[in-house]
C-alpha cells in the first residue's frame, strides 16, 4: 500500500514537472500579446480624457484654443483655480453638495434596504404586486410638470427635501439588493429566529453584517448619483445659498453668473473662459475619486453577488 502511494505521488510530481516544462504554443503567445495590447489601449483611452482635462485646467487660454494641450499643461496657469477657490459662494455650495449627498444617500440606503429585504421574502403576501409597482416606475413616471406640482403642493420647494427625496429609491439598485437577499441561506435566519431574534433583530444582527459588499456598492452608486445631480436643484431651488456645487459650476460654464459672484471682474472672467470648464470638472470629480479607492474592493463582488440567481 505504501509503495502504491509513493508511486502515485511520484507520478503526480512528474506530471507537474512535465506541464511546467511544456512550451507555450505560438498561438497562445500571440493571444496573450494581443490581449496585452488591447488592455493597454483600453486603459489609455480611459485615462486620457482625465489627464487631458487636468492638463487643460492648468493651461493658458491661447494654448487651449490652439488645440496644443494633450497630456501636459501648456503655459502653466492657475488663475481660474484662484478665482473659483477664493469665492465664498463656491465653498457654501460645495458644503451644500456634501450635505445633500450624505443625507440623500442615508435616506436611500434605509429605504432601499428595507424595501429589498421585504420583497426578498417569497412568502410575503402581495410580493409580486410590490415588485411590479417598483419595476413599473422604471419605465413610466408622472412627468415633469406633475412632479413639480406635487413637490410644490407638499411645501418642499426651496428646501433640502426637494433634492434628497424625489429620487430616494433607485429601482435598479433595489433589484440588485433584492437578488442578494434572496440568495442568502435561509438557514441562517431560521437559526437566528430559533435563538429568539425578531425580524428586525435578524436584519440588523445577521443579514446586514453579512451584506457589507452589496451595501458598500449601493452606497457608492447612490453617492455618485447624488453628488453629480443638478437637475432637481435647478428645478426646485431658487435660493442661491441652497444651490449645490454642480449648479454653481454649471452657471460658471454657461456664463450665467455675474463676474462679481465669481469673485473677479468681467475682464478676469474673460481671461479664464477657455479653461474654466476643465477646472470645474476637476473640482467636481476630486471627492468621488478620493472615496472610490476605499470601496473598490467591494464594488465588483457586490454587483456580482447581487446578480447571481439560484
Backbone as numpy.savetxt, mean C-alpha at the origin, in Angstrom:
# Nx Ny Nz CAx CAy CAz Cx Cy Cz
21.88 -57.08 8.07 21.04 -55.87 8.07 21.91 -54.62 8.07
22.96 -54.67 8.86 23.87 -53.53 8.94 24.56 -53.30 7.61
24.95 -54.42 6.97 25.62 -54.30 5.68 24.71 -53.68 4.63
23.42 -54.09 4.65 22.47 -53.55 3.69 22.28 -52.05 3.90
22.22 -51.65 5.17 22.05 -50.22 5.48 23.25 -49.42 5.01
24.46 -49.96 5.30 25.69 -49.27 4.88 25.75 -49.16 3.36
25.35 -50.23 2.67 25.36 -50.21 1.21 24.40 -49.16 0.66
23.21 -49.08 1.28 22.23 -48.09 0.85 22.74 -46.67 1.04
23.40 -46.44 2.18 23.94 -45.11 2.47 25.01 -44.74 1.44
25.89 -45.71 1.14 26.93 -45.45 0.15 26.33 -45.17 -1.22
25.24 -45.88 -1.55 24.59 -45.65 -2.83 24.01 -44.26 -2.95
23.37 -43.81 -1.86 22.80 -42.46 -1.86 23.88 -41.42 -1.96
24.99 -41.63 -1.22 26.10 -40.69 -1.27 26.70 -40.62 -2.66
26.87 -41.81 -3.28 27.44 -41.84 -4.63 26.54 -41.13 -5.63
25.23 -41.32 -5.46 24.28 -40.65 -6.34 24.35 -39.14 -6.18
24.51 -38.68 -4.93 24.61 -37.25 -4.69 25.87 -36.67 -5.33
26.98 -37.38 -5.22 28.22 -36.92 -5.86 28.06 -36.87 -7.36
27.39 -37.89 -7.92 27.18 -37.94 -9.35 26.35 -36.75 -9.84
25.27 -36.47 -9.10 24.43 -35.34 -9.48 25.18 -34.01 -9.36
26.05 -33.92 -8.36 26.81 -32.69 -8.15 27.79 -32.46 -9.29
28.37 -33.61 -9.78 29.38 -33.51 -10.83 28.78 -33.36 -12.22
27.48 -33.58 -12.34 26.85 -33.46 -13.66 26.92 -32.02 -14.15
27.28 -31.87 -15.38 27.38 -30.54 -15.95 25.99 -30.03 -16.34
25.81 -28.74 -16.12 24.56 -28.12 -16.52 24.50 -28.06 -18.04
23.39 -28.44 -18.60 23.27 -28.47 -20.05 23.35 -27.06 -20.63
23.67 -27.00 -21.92 23.79 -25.72 -22.60 22.46 -24.98 -22.61
21.38 -25.74 -22.82 20.07 -25.11 -22.81 19.73 -24.48 -21.47
20.12 -25.16 -20.38 19.86 -24.62 -19.04 20.67 -23.36 -18.80
21.92 -23.36 -19.27 22.76 -22.16 -19.10 22.17 -20.97 -19.87
21.68 -21.25 -21.08 21.06 -20.17 -21.87 19.80 -19.66 -21.18
19.02 -20.61 -20.63 17.79 -20.23 -19.93 18.09 -19.36 -18.71
19.12 -19.75 -17.94 19.47 -18.96 -16.77 19.99 -17.58 -17.15
20.79 -17.52 -18.22 21.30 -16.23 -18.68 20.15 -15.33 -19.14
19.21 -15.92 -19.87 18.05 -15.15 -20.34 17.24 -14.63 -19.15
17.03 -15.49 -18.15 16.29 -15.07 -16.96 16.99 -13.93 -16.24
18.33 -14.04 -16.13 19.10 -12.99 -15.45 18.97 -11.66 -16.18
19.13 -11.69 -17.49 19.02 -10.45 -18.28 17.60 -9.88 -18.18
16.61 -10.75 -18.26 15.22 -10.30 -18.19 14.91 -9.65 -16.84
15.35 -10.31 -15.75 15.07 -9.76 -14.42 15.82 -8.45 -14.19
17.06 -8.36 -14.68 17.79 -7.10 -14.55 17.09 -5.99 -15.32
16.53 -6.32 -16.48 15.79 -5.33 -17.26 14.54 -4.87 -16.52
13.84 -5.83 -15.90 12.64 -5.48 -15.13 13.00 -4.57 -13.96
14.09 -4.91 -13.26 14.54 -4.08 -12.13 14.87 -2.67 -12.61
15.58 -2.57 -13.73 15.96 -1.26 -14.25 14.73 -0.44 -14.63
13.78 -1.07 -15.33 12.57 -0.36 -15.74 11.74 0.06 -14.54
11.83 -0.71 -13.44 11.08 -0.37 -12.24 11.73 0.76 -11.46
13.05 0.73 -11.36 13.77 1.69 -10.54 14.02 3.00 -11.28
14.17 2.93 -12.60 14.54 4.13 -13.37 13.60 5.32 -13.16
12.25 5.13 -13.21 11.38 6.29 -13.00 11.59 6.98 -11.66
11.84 6.19 -10.60 12.07 6.79 -9.29 13.38 7.59 -9.27
14.43 7.00 -9.83 15.71 7.71 -9.87 15.61 8.96 -10.73
14.86 8.89 -11.82 14.70 10.04 -12.68 13.94 11.17 -11.99
12.90 10.79 -11.23 12.13 11.80 -10.49 13.01 12.48 -9.45
13.80 11.69 -8.73 14.69 12.25 -7.71 15.71 13.17 -8.36
16.27 12.74 -9.49 17.26 13.56 -10.19 16.64 14.88 -10.65
15.42 14.84 -11.17 14.78 16.06 -11.63 14.46 17.00 -10.47
14.15 16.42 -9.31 13.81 17.27 -8.17 15.00 18.10 -7.69
16.22 17.65 -8.01 17.42 18.39 -7.62 18.09 19.08 -8.81
17.41 19.15 -9.94 17.99 19.75 -11.14 17.39 21.13 -11.39
18.10 21.91 -12.19 17.61 23.25 -12.51 16.67 23.22 -13.71
15.95 24.30 -13.87 14.89 24.36 -14.86 15.39 24.13 -16.29
16.48 24.76 -16.64 16.97 24.68 -18.01 17.31 23.26 -18.44
17.98 22.50 -17.58 18.35 21.14 -17.92 17.13 20.23 -18.03
16.13 20.46 -17.17 14.91 19.64 -17.23 14.15 19.91 -18.52
13.99 21.20 -18.86 13.28 21.54 -20.08 13.99 21.04 -21.33
15.32 20.95 -21.25 16.10 20.46 -22.39 16.12 18.95 -22.46
15.56 18.27 -21.47 15.51 16.82 -21.47 16.86 16.17 -21.21
17.73 16.85 -20.47 19.08 16.34 -20.23 19.22 15.60 -18.90
18.16 15.54 -18.12 18.22 14.90 -16.81 17.76 13.46 -16.92
18.61 12.52 -16.53 18.25 11.10 -16.55 18.36 10.50 -15.16
19.54 9.99 -14.81 19.72 9.34 -13.52 20.40 10.23 -12.49
21.03 11.32 -12.96 21.77 12.18 -12.05 21.32 13.63 -12.24
21.30 14.43 -11.15 20.88 15.83 -11.24 21.81 16.63 -12.14
21.25 17.60 -12.82 22.01 18.51 -13.66 21.72 19.93 -13.19
22.78 20.69 -12.89 22.58 22.03 -12.38 21.92 21.98 -11.02
22.62 21.43 -10.05 22.06 21.12 -8.73 21.26 22.30 -8.18
20.00 21.99 -7.78 19.08 23.04 -7.34 18.22 22.54 -6.20
18.18 23.30 -5.12 17.35 22.93 -3.97 16.33 24.02 -3.63
16.15 24.97 -4.53 15.24 26.08 -4.24 13.81 25.61 -4.06
13.39 24.61 -4.83 12.02 24.14 -4.72 11.79 23.49 -3.36
12.73 22.67 -2.92 12.62 22.06 -1.60 12.55 23.14 -0.52
13.40 24.15 -0.62 13.40 25.22 0.38 12.06 25.95 0.38
11.52 26.20 -0.80 10.26 26.93 -0.91 9.12 26.18 -0.26
9.04 24.89 -0.51 7.93 24.09 0.02 8.12 23.78 1.50
9.34 23.38 1.88 9.58 22.99 3.26 9.55 24.17 4.23
9.70 25.37 3.72 9.64 26.55 4.59 8.21 27.01 4.83
7.26 26.40 4.18 5.86 26.83 4.28 5.16 26.08 5.41
4.61 26.79 6.36 3.91 26.17 7.49 2.65 25.43 7.03
2.02 25.92 5.96 0.82 25.25 5.44 1.14 23.84 4.98
2.31 23.67 4.37 2.73 22.35 3.93 2.81 21.39 5.10
3.43 21.82 6.19 3.58 20.93 7.35 2.25 20.67 8.03
1.37 21.68 8.03 0.04 21.47 8.59 -0.72 20.43 7.78
-0.67 20.54 6.47 -1.35 19.57 5.61 -0.69 18.20 5.69
0.61 18.18 5.88 1.32 16.91 6.04 0.85 16.21 7.32
0.70 16.99 8.38 0.18 16.42 9.63 -1.24 15.91 9.47
-2.06 16.63 8.68 -3.41 16.15 8.40 -3.39 14.80 7.69
-2.48 14.65 6.74 -2.38 13.38 6.01 -2.02 12.24 6.95
-1.06 12.48 7.84 -0.68 11.45 8.80 -1.88 11.07 9.68
-2.60 12.09 10.16 -3.77 11.85 11.01 -4.84 11.07 10.24
-5.16 11.51 9.04 -6.19 10.83 8.24 -5.78 9.39 7.94
-4.52 9.18 7.63 -4.06 7.83 7.30 -4.16 6.91 8.49
-3.72 7.38 9.64 -3.75 6.54 10.86 -5.19 6.22 11.25
-6.04 7.24 11.31 -7.43 7.04 11.73 -8.17 6.17 10.72
-8.03 6.48 9.44 -8.75 5.72 8.41 -8.28 4.27 8.37
-6.99 4.04 8.51 -6.47 2.67 8.49 -6.96 1.88 9.70
-6.99 2.53 10.86 -7.47 1.85 12.07 -8.95 1.48 11.92
-9.76 2.42 11.44 -11.19 2.14 11.25 -11.38 1.03 10.22
-10.64 1.10 9.13 -10.78 0.10 8.07 -10.39 -1.29 8.56
-9.33 -1.37 9.35 -8.89 -2.68 9.84 -9.91 -3.28 10.80
-10.49 -2.45 11.68 -11.49 -2.96 12.62 -12.72 -3.47 11.88
-13.23 -2.67 10.95 -14.44 -3.05 10.23 -14.20 -4.23 9.29
-13.09 -4.20 8.59 -12.80 -5.28 7.64 -12.56 -6.59 8.36
-11.81 -6.55 9.45 -11.53 -7.78 10.21 -12.81 -8.37 10.78
-13.64 -7.52 11.38 -14.89 -8.02 11.97 -15.82 -8.60 10.90
-15.95 -7.90 9.78 -16.82 -8.35 8.70 -16.29 -9.65 8.09
-14.99 -9.71 7.83 -14.40 -10.89 7.20 -14.49 -12.11 8.12
-14.27 -11.91 9.41 -14.33 -13.03 10.35 -15.75 -13.57 10.45
-16.72 -12.66 10.38 -18.12 -13.09 10.48 -18.55 -13.90 9.26
-18.26 -13.39 8.07 -18.73 -14.09 6.87 -17.85 -15.30 6.54
-16.73 -15.45 7.25 -15.92 -16.66 7.07 -16.55 -17.87 7.75
-17.52 -17.64 8.65 -18.22 -18.73 9.33 -19.28 -19.31 8.41
-19.08 -20.54 8.01 -19.98 -21.16 7.03 -21.36 -21.46 7.61
-21.48 -21.46 8.94 -22.78 -21.71 9.55 -23.53 -20.41 9.88
-23.00 -19.27 9.42 -23.64 -17.99 9.67 -24.91 -17.87 8.84
-26.03 -17.55 9.47 -27.28 -17.38 8.75 -27.23 -16.12 7.89
-27.63 -16.26 6.66 -27.59 -15.13 5.74 -26.21 -14.81 5.22
-25.29 -15.74 5.36 -23.90 -15.51 4.95 -23.80 -15.15 3.48
-24.49 -15.86 2.63 -24.42 -15.59 1.19 -24.97 -14.21 0.85
-25.97 -13.76 1.62 -26.55 -12.44 1.38 -25.52 -11.36 1.70
-24.83 -11.49 2.83 -23.82 -10.49 3.21 -22.68 -10.46 2.21
-22.25 -11.64 1.77 -21.17 -11.69 0.78 -21.64 -11.07 -0.53
-22.87 -11.38 -0.93 -23.41 -10.82 -2.16 -23.51 -9.30 -2.11
-23.94 -8.76 -0.98 -24.02 -7.30 -0.84 -22.65 -6.66 -0.94
-21.66 -7.30 -0.34 -20.31 -6.76 -0.40 -19.76 -6.77 -1.82
-19.94 -7.90 -2.50 -19.45 -8.02 -3.88 -20.20 -7.07 -4.81
-21.49 -6.86 -4.54 -22.30 -5.96 -5.37 -21.70 -4.56 -5.41
-21.17 -4.11 -4.27 -20.61 -2.75 -4.20 -19.31 -2.61 -4.98
-18.71 -3.73 -5.38 -17.51 -3.65 -6.21 -17.84 -3.20 -7.62
-19.06 -3.45 -8.06 -19.45 -3.15 -9.43 -20.43 -1.99 -9.55
-21.15 -1.71 -8.48 -22.15 -0.65 -8.53 -22.03 0.22 -7.29
-22.26 1.52 -7.47 -22.31 2.43 -6.32 -23.37 3.49 -6.57
-23.62 4.30 -5.57 -24.70 5.27 -5.67 -24.43 6.41 -6.62
-23.16 6.63 -6.97 -22.82 7.75 -7.84 -22.28 8.93 -7.07
-21.63 9.82 -7.75 -20.96 10.95 -7.11 -21.94 11.90 -6.42
-22.98 12.29 -7.12 -23.92 13.26 -6.55 -24.68 12.68 -5.35
-25.25 11.47 -5.45 -25.91 10.90 -4.26 -24.96 10.77 -3.06
-23.71 10.39 -3.32 -22.75 10.30 -2.22 -22.50 11.66 -1.60
-22.38 12.67 -2.44 -22.15 14.02 -1.92 -23.33 14.49 -1.09
-24.54 14.22 -1.59 -25.74 14.61 -0.84 -25.81 13.86 0.49
-25.46 12.57 0.47 -25.48 11.77 1.70 -24.50 12.31 2.73
-23.27 12.57 2.30 -22.25 13.08 3.23 -22.67 14.43 3.79
-23.23 15.27 2.93 -23.67 16.60 3.39 -24.83 16.50 4.37
-25.79 15.63 4.07 -26.97 15.50 4.93 -26.61 14.92 6.29
-25.52 14.16 6.35 -25.08 13.59 7.63 -24.19 14.54 8.41
-23.96 15.73 7.87 -23.17 16.74 8.57 -21.69 16.43 8.64
-21.18 15.65 7.71 -19.76 15.28 7.76 -18.89 16.12 6.85
-19.49 17.01 6.05 -18.68 17.86 5.18 -17.76 18.75 5.99
-16.57 18.97 5.44 -15.56 19.81 6.09 -15.15 19.25 7.45
-15.06 17.94 7.53 -14.58 17.28 8.75 -13.77 16.06 8.37
-13.03 15.54 9.33 -12.19 14.38 9.10 -13.01 13.17 8.68
-14.26 13.09 9.15 -15.09 11.90 8.88 -15.47 11.78 7.41
-15.53 12.91 6.72 -15.82 12.85 5.29 -14.69 12.20 4.50
-13.49 12.19 5.09 -12.32 11.61 4.43 -12.12 10.15 4.81
-12.35 9.82 6.09 -11.95 8.49 6.59 -13.07 7.46 6.56
-14.35 7.90 6.47 -15.44 6.93 6.57 -15.99 6.39 5.24
-16.15 7.21 4.19 -16.83 6.70 2.99 -16.21 5.45 2.38
-14.91 5.31 2.41 -14.25 4.13 1.82 -13.59 3.27 2.89
-14.28 3.11 4.00 -13.68 2.41 5.13 -13.40 0.95 4.84
-14.24 0.30 4.04 -14.05 -1.13 3.75 -13.78 -1.32 2.26
-12.64 -1.90 1.97 -12.33 -2.30 0.60 -12.77 -3.75 0.42
-13.66 -3.99 -0.54 -14.20 -5.34 -0.74 -13.08 -6.30 -1.16
-12.12 -5.81 -1.93 -10.99 -6.65 -2.32 -10.24 -7.15 -1.09
-9.92 -6.24 -0.17 -9.24 -6.64 1.06 -10.12 -7.54 1.92
-11.42 -7.25 1.92 -12.37 -8.05 2.69 -12.36 -9.50 2.22
-12.37 -9.72 0.92 -12.41 -11.09 0.39 -11.11 -11.83 0.65
-10.01 -11.11 0.63 -8.73 -11.76 0.95 -8.71 -12.22 2.41
-9.15 -11.36 3.32 -9.18 -11.73 4.74 -10.19 -12.84 4.98
-11.31 -12.81 4.29 -12.31 -13.86 4.43 -11.71 -15.22 4.05
-11.01 -15.27 2.93 -10.39 -16.53 2.51 -9.35 -17.01 3.52
-8.61 -16.07 4.08 -7.61 -16.44 5.08 -8.27 -17.05 6.32
-9.30 -16.40 6.82 -9.99 -16.92 8.00 -10.65 -18.26 7.72
-11.15 -18.45 6.51 -11.78 -19.72 6.16 -10.78 -20.87 6.18
-9.54 -20.59 5.88 -8.52 -21.64 5.80 -7.84 -21.92 7.13
-8.21 -21.19 8.16 -7.63 -21.49 9.48 -8.25 -22.78 10.02
-7.47 -23.63 10.66 -7.99 -24.89 11.21 -9.12 -24.65 12.20
-10.25 -25.25 11.97 -11.40 -25.09 12.88 -11.12 -25.72 14.23
-10.18 -26.69 14.26 -9.87 -27.37 15.52 -9.33 -26.40 16.57
-8.61 -25.36 16.10 -8.07 -24.38 17.04 -9.20 -23.64 17.76
-10.18 -23.21 17.00 -11.30 -22.49 17.60 -12.15 -23.41 18.46
-12.32 -24.65 18.03 -13.09 -25.60 18.84 -12.39 -25.88 20.16
-11.07 -26.02 20.13 -10.32 -26.26 21.37 -10.41 -25.05 22.29
-10.32 -23.84 21.71 -10.44 -22.64 22.53 -11.84 -22.51 23.13
-12.85 -22.90 22.36 -14.22 -22.85 22.86 -14.41 -23.82 24.03
-13.81 -25.01 23.91 -13.90 -25.99 24.99 -13.21 -25.46 26.25
-12.14 -24.67 26.07 -11.43 -24.10 27.22 -12.17 -22.94 27.85
-13.30 -22.56 27.27 -14.14 -21.54 27.89 -14.07 -20.17 27.27
-13.37 -20.01 26.17 -13.28 -18.70 25.53 -14.57 -18.39 24.77
-14.97 -17.14 24.84 -16.12 -16.69 24.06 -15.69 -16.45 22.62
-16.64 -16.09 21.76 -16.31 -15.84 20.36 -15.33 -14.69 20.23
-15.51 -13.64 21.04 -14.57 -12.52 21.01 -13.22 -12.93 21.55
-13.21 -13.78 22.58 -11.96 -14.27 23.12 -11.19 -15.10 22.10
-11.92 -15.92 21.35 -11.27 -16.72 20.29 -10.66 -15.80 19.24
-11.40 -14.75 18.88 -10.92 -13.84 17.84 -9.65 -13.12 18.29
-9.67 -12.56 19.51 -8.55 -11.74 19.96 -7.37 -12.55 20.49
-7.63 -13.73 21.03 -6.55 -14.50 21.67 -6.05 -15.67 20.84
-6.79 -16.05 19.81 -6.37 -17.18 18.99 -6.21 -16.78 17.52
-7.26 -16.21 16.95 -7.25 -15.95 15.51 -6.31 -14.81 15.13
-6.44 -13.66 15.77 -5.62 -12.52 15.40 -4.12 -12.73 15.62
-3.70 -13.36 16.73 -2.26 -13.61 16.86 -1.69 -14.50 15.76
-2.53 -15.34 15.16 -2.07 -16.21 14.07 -2.24 -15.55 12.70
-2.70 -14.31 12.70 -3.00 -13.63 11.42 -2.11 -12.42 11.19
-0.90 -12.43 11.75 -0.03 -11.27 11.62 0.32 -10.96 10.17
0.53 -12.00 9.38 0.92 -11.77 7.98 -0.18 -11.06 7.20
-1.39 -11.58 7.28 -2.48 -10.97 6.53 -2.84 -9.60 7.09
-2.73 -9.43 8.41 -3.04 -8.14 9.02 -2.05 -7.08 8.56
-0.76 -7.43 8.56 0.26 -6.47 8.12 0.06 -6.10 6.66
-0.31 -7.08 5.85 -0.55 -6.81 4.43 -1.73 -5.87 4.25
-2.80 -6.10 4.98 -3.97 -5.24 4.86 -3.68 -3.83 5.38
-2.90 -3.73 6.45 -2.52 -2.40 6.95 -1.77 -1.64 5.88
-0.85 -2.31 5.19 -0.09 -1.66 4.14 -1.00 -1.23 2.99
-1.91 -2.11 2.58 -2.85 -1.77 1.51 -3.67 -0.53 1.87
-4.24 -0.53 3.06 -5.09 0.59 3.47 -4.27 1.86 3.68
-3.09 1.73 4.28 -2.28 2.92 4.55 -1.85 3.59 3.25
-1.42 2.81 2.28 -1.01 3.39 0.99 -2.19 4.06 0.30
-3.33 3.39 0.30 -4.51 3.97 -0.35 -4.94 5.27 0.32
-4.94 5.29 1.66 -5.35 6.50 2.37 -4.32 7.62 2.24
-3.04 7.25 2.21 -2.01 8.28 2.08 -2.11 8.98 0.72
-2.37 8.21 -0.32 -2.42 8.77 -1.67 -3.77 9.37 -2.04
-4.76 9.16 -1.19 -6.11 9.64 -1.51 -6.18 11.16 -1.49
-6.85 11.72 -2.48 -7.04 13.17 -2.53 -8.45 13.56 -2.96
-9.13 12.67 -3.68 -10.41 13.07 -4.25 -11.47 13.29 -3.17
-11.49 12.45 -2.13 -12.47 12.64 -1.06 -12.28 14.00 -0.40
-11.02 14.34 -0.11 -10.75 15.63 0.51 -11.07 16.78 -0.45
-10.74 16.61 -1.70 -11.01 17.64 -2.71 -12.51 17.88 -2.85
-13.30 16.84 -2.66 -14.75 16.93 -2.86 -15.46 17.48 -1.63
-15.03 17.07 -0.44 -15.80 17.35 0.77 -15.19 18.40 1.69
-13.94 18.80 1.47 -13.29 19.75 2.37 -13.17 21.11 1.70
-13.57 22.16 2.44 -13.44 23.52 1.95 -12.40 24.32 2.73
-12.14 23.91 3.96 -11.20 24.61 4.82 -9.77 24.19 4.47
-8.92 25.12 4.01 -7.54 24.75 3.65 -6.74 24.15 4.81
-7.12 24.51 6.05 -6.41 23.96 7.21 -6.67 22.47 7.39
-7.70 21.94 6.72 -8.03 20.53 6.83 -7.52 19.71 5.64
-6.93 20.39 4.66 -6.47 19.69 3.47 -5.36 18.69 3.80
-5.36 17.53 3.16 -4.19 16.64 3.25 -3.09 17.17 2.34
-1.90 16.62 2.48 -0.77 17.12 1.70 -0.95 16.86 0.21
-1.72 15.84 -0.15 -1.94 15.57 -1.58 -2.68 16.72 -2.25
-3.62 17.35 -1.54 -4.32 18.50 -2.10 -3.38 19.69 -2.22
-2.57 19.90 -1.19 -1.59 20.99 -1.24 -0.66 20.83 -2.43
-0.16 19.60 -2.60 0.79 19.36 -3.69 0.09 19.42 -5.05
-1.15 18.97 -5.10 -1.91 19.07 -6.35 -2.08 20.53 -6.74
-2.40 21.36 -5.76 -2.57 22.78 -6.04 -1.26 23.43 -6.47
-0.18 22.97 -5.89 1.12 23.51 -6.29 1.42 23.15 -7.74
1.17 21.89 -8.09 1.44 21.46 -9.46 0.53 22.17 -10.45
-0.74 22.29 -10.11 -1.71 22.92 -11.01 -1.59 24.43 -11.05
-0.85 25.00 -10.13 -0.70 26.44 -10.11 -1.91 27.16 -9.54
-2.75 26.41 -8.74 -3.96 27.00 -8.20 -3.65 27.89 -6.99
-2.72 27.42 -6.15 -2.40 28.20 -4.96 -1.63 29.45 -5.34
-1.72 30.45 -4.54 -1.03 31.71 -4.81 0.43 31.58 -4.42
1.22 32.49 -4.92 2.64 32.46 -4.59 2.86 32.68 -3.10
1.97 33.48 -2.49 2.14 33.71 -1.06 1.91 32.48 -0.23
0.91 31.65 -0.59 0.64 30.43 0.17 1.74 29.41 0.01
2.54 29.56 -1.06 3.67 28.65 -1.27 4.92 29.14 -0.56
4.85 30.29 0.05 5.98 30.76 0.83 6.98 31.55 0.02
6.61 32.05 -1.14 7.55 32.81 -1.94 6.83 33.76 -2.87
7.59 34.47 -3.69 7.01 35.40 -4.64 6.63 34.69 -5.92
5.87 35.38 -6.76 5.47 34.79 -8.03 6.69 34.50 -8.90
7.71 35.35 -8.80 8.93 35.13 -9.58 9.62 33.84 -9.16
9.68 33.60 -7.84 10.29 32.36 -7.35 9.52 31.14 -7.80
8.19 31.26 -7.78 7.36 30.13 -8.21 7.61 29.82 -9.68
7.77 30.87 -10.50 8.05 30.65 -11.91 9.38 29.97 -12.12
10.36 30.29 -11.30 11.68 29.70 -11.43 11.69 28.21 -11.11
10.81 27.75 -10.24 10.82 26.35 -9.83 9.75 25.54 -10.53
9.02 26.15 -11.50 7.90 25.46 -12.13 8.32 24.18 -12.81
9.55 24.13 -13.33 9.99 22.98 -14.11 10.17 21.73 -13.26
10.59 21.87 -12.01 10.85 20.67 -11.20 9.95 20.56 -9.98
8.92 21.41 -9.88 8.05 21.35 -8.71 7.28 20.04 -8.65
6.92 19.48 -9.80 6.18 18.22 -9.80 7.06 17.10 -9.25
8.31 17.08 -9.63 9.22 16.05 -9.13 9.43 16.16 -7.63
9.57 17.39 -7.16 9.77 17.60 -5.72 8.56 17.13 -4.93
7.37 17.46 -5.40 6.16 17.07 -4.69 5.97 15.55 -4.67
6.33 14.89 -5.77 6.23 13.44 -5.80 7.19 12.81 -4.79
8.41 13.32 -4.73 9.40 12.78 -3.79 8.92 12.96 -2.36
8.43 14.16 -2.03 7.98 14.43 -0.67 6.77 13.58 -0.28
5.97 13.20 -1.27 4.78 12.40 -0.99 5.11 10.93 -0.76
6.05 10.39 -1.50 6.30 8.94 -1.43 7.30 8.55 -0.35
8.06 9.51 0.18 9.08 9.16 1.17 8.52 8.40 2.37
7.42 8.85 3.00 6.91 8.11 4.17 6.53 6.67 3.86
5.90 6.42 2.72 5.51 5.07 2.36 6.74 4.21 2.10
7.75 4.79 1.48 8.99 4.05 1.24 9.67 3.68 2.55
9.51 4.52 3.56 10.12 4.24 4.88 9.36 3.15 5.62
8.04 3.07 5.41 7.22 2.09 6.11 7.31 0.71 5.47
7.39 0.69 4.15 7.29 -0.58 3.41 8.31 -1.62 3.85
9.60 -1.30 4.08 10.56 -2.35 4.46 10.19 -3.10 5.73
9.46 -2.45 6.63 9.11 -3.10 7.90 8.01 -4.15 7.75
7.24 -4.06 6.68 6.15 -5.03 6.48 6.35 -5.86 5.22
7.50 -5.68 4.57 7.74 -6.37 3.31 7.71 -7.90 3.48
8.26 -8.39 4.60 8.32 -9.83 4.79 6.94 -10.46 4.93
5.95 -9.65 5.33 4.59 -10.16 5.46 3.80 -10.04 4.16
4.31 -9.20 3.25 3.53 -8.81 2.08 3.15 -10.01 1.21
4.15 -10.75 0.75 3.88 -11.87 -0.15 3.11 -12.98 0.57
3.57 -13.33 1.77 2.93 -14.42 2.50 1.50 -14.10 2.85
1.22 -12.84 3.18 -0.14 -12.46 3.53 -1.10 -12.58 2.37
-0.68 -12.11 1.19 -1.56 -12.19 0.02 -1.75 -13.64 -0.39
-0.68 -14.44 -0.37 -0.79 -15.82 -0.78 -1.66 -16.64 0.18
-1.49 -16.38 1.48 -2.31 -17.11 2.45 -3.78 -16.76 2.28
-4.04 -15.50 1.96 -5.42 -15.08 1.79 -6.03 -15.55 0.48
-5.19 -15.99 -0.46 -5.70 -16.40 -1.76 -5.84 -17.92 -1.90
-5.31 -18.67 -0.93 -5.38 -20.12 -1.00 -6.75 -20.57 -0.53
-7.36 -21.44 -1.29 -8.69 -21.93 -0.96 -8.67 -23.45 -0.97
-9.18 -24.07 0.08 -9.22 -25.53 0.17 -10.27 -26.08 -0.76
